[in-house]
Amino acid sequence: MKTSELFKRDRPVFSFEVYPPRNIEAAGASKRVCATMEVLSEVHPDFVSVTYRGSGASAPQSDHRHRQNHQGPLPS
């Protein structure tokens, strides 16, 4: 479902914005991001946006790692 479709429904849209650490390779960083996503999924948001800080070199790596760990919709 496209995000724009969510706003056409007759109910509020609930989402989170997540800012991963600049250095996803730092000890435990990836696990903390995944743990945060698990906790956020418990309240059943419509979507979660992952926002990277400007021109962070680790953005593509952390995005790839996130997609590996959380493919598809968040767990219900």
CNS distance restraints for C-alpha pairs under 8 A (distance, minus, plus):
assign (resid   1 and name CA) (resid   5 and name CA) 6.62 0.50 0.50
assign (resid   1 and name CA) (resid   6 and name CA) 7.68 0.50 0.50
assign (resid   2 and name CA) (resid   6 and name CA) 7.07 0.50 0.50
assign (resid   3 and name CA) (resid   7 and name CA) 7.21 0.50 0.50
assign (resid   3 and name CA) (resid  47 and name CA) 7.93 0.50 0.50
assign (resid   4 and name CA) (resid   8 and name CA) 7.11 0.50 0.50
assign (resid   5 and name CA) (resid   9 and name CA) 7.24 0.50 0.50
assign (resid   6 and name CA) (resid  13 and name CA) 6.66 0.50 0.50
assign (resid   6 and name CA) (resid  46 and name CA) 7.67 0.50 0.50
assign (resid   7 and name CA) (resid  12 and name CA) 7.70 0.50 0.50
assign (resid   7 and name CA) (resid  13 and name CA) 6.55 0.50 0.50
assign (resid  13 and name CA) (resid  45 and name CA) 7.93 0.50 0.50
assign (resid  13 and name CA) (resid  46 and name CA) 6.33 0.50 0.50
assign (resid  14 and name CA) (resid  45 and name CA) 5.15 0.50 0.50
assign (resid  14 and name CA) (resid  46 and name CA) 5.44 0.50 0.50
assign (resid  14 and name CA) (resid  47 and name CA) 7.24 0.50 0.50
assign (resid  15 and name CA) (resid  45 and name CA) 4.98 0.50 0.50
assign (resid  15 and name CA) (resid  46 and name CA) 5.59 0.50 0.50
assign (resid  15 and name CA) (resid  47 and name CA) 5.08 0.50 0.50
assign (resid  15 and name CA) (resid  48 and name CA) 5.52 0.50 0.50
assign (resid  15 and name CA) (resid  49 and name CA) 7.60 0.50 0.50
assign (resid  16 and name CA) (resid  40 and name CA) 7.82 0.50 0.50
assign (resid  16 and name CA) (resid  45 and name CA) 7.07 0.50 0.50
assign (resid  16 and name CA) (resid  47 and name CA) 6.87 0.50 0.50
assign (resid  16 and name CA) (resid  48 and name CA) 4.83 0.50 0.50
assign (resid  16 and name CA) (resid  49 and name CA) 6.22 0.50 0.50
assign (resid  17 and name CA) (resid  48 and name CA) 5.77 0.50 0.50
assign (resid  17 and name CA) (resid  49 and name CA) 4.66 0.50 0.50
assign (resid  17 and name CA) (resid  50 and name CA) 5.86 0.50 0.50
assign (resid  17 and name CA) (resid  51 and name CA) 6.83 0.50 0.50
assign (resid  18 and name CA) (resid  48 and name CA) 7.15 0.50 0.50
assign (resid  18 and name CA) (resid  49 and name CA) 6.10 0.50 0.50
assign (resid  18 and name CA) (resid  50 and name CA) 4.83 0.50 0.50
assign (resid  18 and name CA) (resid  51 and name CA) 6.07 0.50 0.50
assign (resid  19 and name CA) (resid  50 and name CA) 6.03 0.50 0.50
assign (resid  19 and name CA) (resid  51 and name CA) 5.21 0.50 0.50
assign (resid  19 and name CA) (resid  52 and name CA) 6.08 0.50 0.50
assign (resid  19 and name CA) (resid  53 and name CA) 7.71 0.50 0.50
assign (resid  20 and name CA) (resid  24 and name CA) 7.34 0.50 0.50
assign (resid  20 and name CA) (resid  33 and name CA) 6.50 0.50 0.50
assign (resid  20 and name CA) (resid  50 and name CA) 7.30 0.50 0.50
assign (resid  20 and name CA) (resid  51 and name CA) 7.33 0.50 0.50
assign (resid  20 and name CA) (resid  52 and name CA) 6.76 0.50 0.50
assign (resid  20 and name CA) (resid  62 and name CA) 7.82 0.50 0.50
assign (resid  21 and name CA) (resid  29 and name CA) 6.83 0.50 0.50
assign (resid  22 and name CA) (resid  52 and name CA) 7.90 0.50 0.50
assign (resid  22 and name CA) (resid  53 and name CA) 7.40 0.50 0.50
assign (resid  22 and name CA) (resid  56 and name CA) 6.56 0.50 0.50
assign (resid  22 and name CA) (resid  58 and name CA) 6.52 0.50 0.50
assign (resid  22 and name CA) (resid  59 and name CA) 7.67 0.50 0.50
assign (resid  23 and name CA) (resid  29 and name CA) 7.50 0.50 0.50
assign (resid  23 and name CA) (resid  58 and name CA) 6.25 0.50 0.50
assign (resid  24 and name CA) (resid  29 and name CA) 5.27 0.50 0.50
assign (resid  24 and name CA) (resid  30 and name CA) 5.71 0.50 0.50
assign (resid  24 and name CA) (resid  58 and name CA) 6.69 0.50 0.50
assign (resid  24 and name CA) (resid  61 and name CA) 7.86 0.50 0.50
assign (resid  24 and name CA) (resid  62 and name CA) 5.95 0.50 0.50
assign (resid  25 and name CA) (resid  29 and name CA) 6.56 0.50 0.50
assign (resid  25 and name CA) (resid  30 and name CA) 7.14 0.50 0.50
assign (resid  26 and name CA) (resid  30 and name CA) 7.93 0.50 0.50
assign (resid  28 and name CA) (resid  32 and name CA) 6.18 0.50 0.50
assign (resid  29 and name CA) (resid  33 and name CA) 6.35 0.50 0.50
assign (resid  30 and name CA) (resid  34 and name CA) 6.30 0.50 0.50
assign (resid  30 and name CA) (resid  62 and name CA) 7.78 0.50 0.50
assign (resid  30 and name CA) (resid  65 and name CA) 7.87 0.50 0.50
assign (resid  31 and name CA) (resid  35 and name CA) 6.01 0.50 0.50
assign (resid  32 and name CA) (resid  36 and name CA) 6.05 0.50 0.50
assign (resid  33 and name CA) (resid  37 and name CA) 6.28 0.50 0.50
assign (resid  34 and name CA) (resid  38 and name CA) 6.27 0.50 0.50
assign (resid  34 and name CA) (resid  66 and name CA) 7.48 0.50 0.50
assign (resid  34 and name CA) (resid  69 and name CA) 7.37 0.50 0.50
assign (resid  35 and name CA) (resid  39 and name CA) 6.37 0.50 0.50
assign (resid  36 and name CA) (resid  40 and name CA) 6.18 0.50 0.50
assign (resid  37 and name CA) (resid  41 and name CA) 6.07 0.50 0.50
assign (resid  38 and name CA) (resid  42 and name CA) 6.84 0.50 0.50
assign (resid  38 and name CA) (resid  75 and name CA) 7.82 0.50 0.50
assign (resid  39 and name CA) (resid  43 and name CA) 7.87 0.50 0.50
assign (resid  40 and name CA) (resid  44 and name CA) 7.37 0.50 0.50
assign (resid  40 and name CA) (resid  45 and name CA) 7.49 0.50 0.50
assign (resid  41 and name CA) (resid  45 and name CA) 6.57 0.50 0.50
assign (resid  41 and name CA) (resid  74 and name CA) 5.82 0.50 0.50
assign (resid  41 and name CA) (resid  75 and name CA) 6.17 0.50 0.50
assign (resid  41 and name CA) (resid  76 and name CA) 6.74 0.50 0.50
assign (resid  42 and name CA) (resid  75 and name CA) 7.91 0.50 0.50
assign (resid  42 and name CA) (resid  76 and name CA) 6.91 0.50 0.50
assign (resid  44 and name CA) (resid  74 and name CA) 7.80 0.50 0.50
assign (resid  44 and name CA) (resid  76 and name CA) 6.41 0.50 0.50
assign (resid  52 and name CA) (resid  56 and name CA) 6.97 0.50 0.50
assign (resid  52 and name CA) (resid  59 and name CA) 6.18 0.50 0.50
assign (resid  55 and name CA) (resid  59 and name CA) 7.80 0.50 0.50
assign (resid  58 and name CA) (resid  62 and name CA) 6.06 0.50 0.50
assign (resid  59 and name CA) (resid  63 and name CA) 5.96 0.50 0.50
assign (resid  60 and name CA) (resid  64 and name CA) 6.07 0.50 0.50
assign (resid  61 and name CA) (resid  65 and name CA) 6.16 0.50 0.50
assign (resid  62 and name CA) (resid  66 and name CA) 5.99 0.50 0.50
assign (resid  63 and name CA) (resid  67 and name CA) 6.18 0.50 0.50
assign (resid  64 and name CA) (resid  68 and name CA) 6.27 0.50 0.50
assign (resid  65 and name CA) (resid  69 and name CA) 6.35 0.50 0.50
assign (resid  66 and name CA) (resid  70 and name CA) 5.86 0.50 0.50
assign (resid  66 and name CA) (resid  71 and name CA) 7.94 0.50 0.50
assign (resid  67 and name CA) (resid  71 and name CA) 5.21 0.50 0.50
assign (resid  70 and name CA) (resid  74 and name CA) 6.98 0.50 0.50
